[in-house]
Amino acid sequence: MRKLLIFSLTLTLVLAVGCTKEADENLEWNKQIAVAYVHSYAISIGEAVIEMADDSTRIQYIRRAIHPVRFYPDSSGYLFVYDFDGINIAHAGQPNLEGQNLWDHQDTRGKYVVREFSSTAMSGGGYVEYYWIKPGETGEKQKLGYVEPVPNTNYWIGAGVYLE
């Protein structure tokens, strides 16, 4: 009986470590995917808007460019673009936010999400942990976002991975 208990505990530990390792590898892979999408779209949008005469044309172009984009197996990956003053330019996951100033938006833990994103993007880009509503679900979920500035604009672009 004791050997069976030790075996069961050992197997549970091995499985837990294996699952944790797999989850860590999956998170790293998803972070790389977010960075690749954000960086590619930042460069692409930054180049495309150079020749556009006015903000309205640029904004419409950005919205058309990111709205259909989804990634990750469950399609929970999407792009969002803000200006450095906190105005949502485009949001593929929640287009109802477009045009709104979210500078003062706080997540369920009190973090000023857009302020931190703006600051991180202004510093060249990076990761921010926060809580946000997952499309198709209720309540905010923990998320790790990656943002970077869009060249030739006063915008930054981001994407994230839900940490469930």
N, C-alpha and C positions, 0 to 999 in steps of 0.2 A: 504494500500500500504506500509506504513511504517513497519507494522508487518511482511509483506512478505519479505521486504528487510532485516530486522533484522533476520528473520528466515533463509533466504538464506545465509547471512553472517555467522551466527552461524553454519549452516550445513557445509558450506565451511571450516570453521575453524576446526570443529570436524573431517571432512574427511581428512583435511591436517595433523592434529595431528595424526590421526589414520594411515595414509599412512607413515608419518615420523616414527612413532613407529614401524610399520611393516618393513620398510626399515632398521631401526636400528637393529631390531631383526634378519632380514635376513643377514645383514652384520656380526653381531656377530656369527651367525651360520656358515657362510662361512669362517670366520676367524678361527673358531674351526676346521672346516674340513681341512683347509690348514695346521694348526699346527699338526693335527693328521697324515696327509699324510707325511709331512716333517719329523716329529719325527720318525714315524714307518720306513720310508725308510732310514733315517740316521742310526738308530740302526741296521737294517737288512743289509744294505750295509757295514757298519763298521765291522760287524761280518763276513760277507762273504768274504771280501777281505784279511782278516788276512793270510790265507793260500795261497794266490795267489802270485806267484813268482816275477812278474814284473808289471810295470805300464801299459804296453800295454794290458795285460790280465785283469787288474783291470778296465781300461777304457772301454774295450769292454763289460765286465760284467755290468758295471753301465749303459751303453747305452742301452743294451738289457733289463735291469731291468726297466728303467723309460720310454722308448719310447712309449709303449702302454698305459701308465697310463693317464687317463682323469677323471676329476671329475667336479662337479656342473652340474645342469640340462642342461646347454647349452654346456657342455664339454669344457669350457674355462679354466678349471683348469688343470695344468700340472706341472711337476717337472723340475728343472734345477740344474746342478751341476757345480761348478767352483773350481779351486784351489785358494789358498790365494794370488796368484800373478795376478789373473784376467783372467786366461786362462779357456775358456769354455770347460769343460770335456764332458758334455752331456746336451742336451736341447730338451725336448720332443715337445715343441711348434715350435721351429725353429732349426732343426738339421743342417742347413747350418752354424750356428754359432760355431759348434763344432770345437775345435782346435784353435780358434781365441782368441787373447788376447784382452779383452774388458775393460782393466783397465782404459783407457782414454775415454770410451764411456760416452757421456753426453745425458741425455734425453732432451726433448724440452724445459725444464725449466732451463737447465744448470747443473743439478745434475749429479755427477759422480756416477752412479747407482751401478756399480760393486764394486767400492771402498767402498761405504757406506755399501753394503751387506757384503763385506769381513770384515770390521771393526766390524759390528754388530755380525757376526758369531764368530769372534775371541773373542768377549766379552761374548760368551756363547749362543748367539741367540737373536732374537727379530724381531720387525717389522720395515719396511722401506717403506715410501710412495714415489712413483715415477711414471713416465710415460713410457709406453711400447706399442708396436704394439699388438693389439688383433688379434689372428689368424682368418683369413678370412675377416679382415677389413683393412681399410687404416687409416693412421695417428695414433699417439700415444694416448692412453687412460690412464686416471688416474688409478693407481693400488696401492694396499697395499700388500706388500710382507712379507713373514715370512721366515727367514733363521736360520739355526743352523749348527754347525760343524758336520762332519761325523767322528765318533770315529775311531781311528787307521789309519787315513789318513791325508793328508794335503788339504782336500777338505771341502767344505760346500755345503749344499743342500737347495733349496728354492722352494717356490710356492707362488702364490698370488691370490688376488681376484680383479677383475676390479670394480672400484667404479663409476658406471654409474647411 
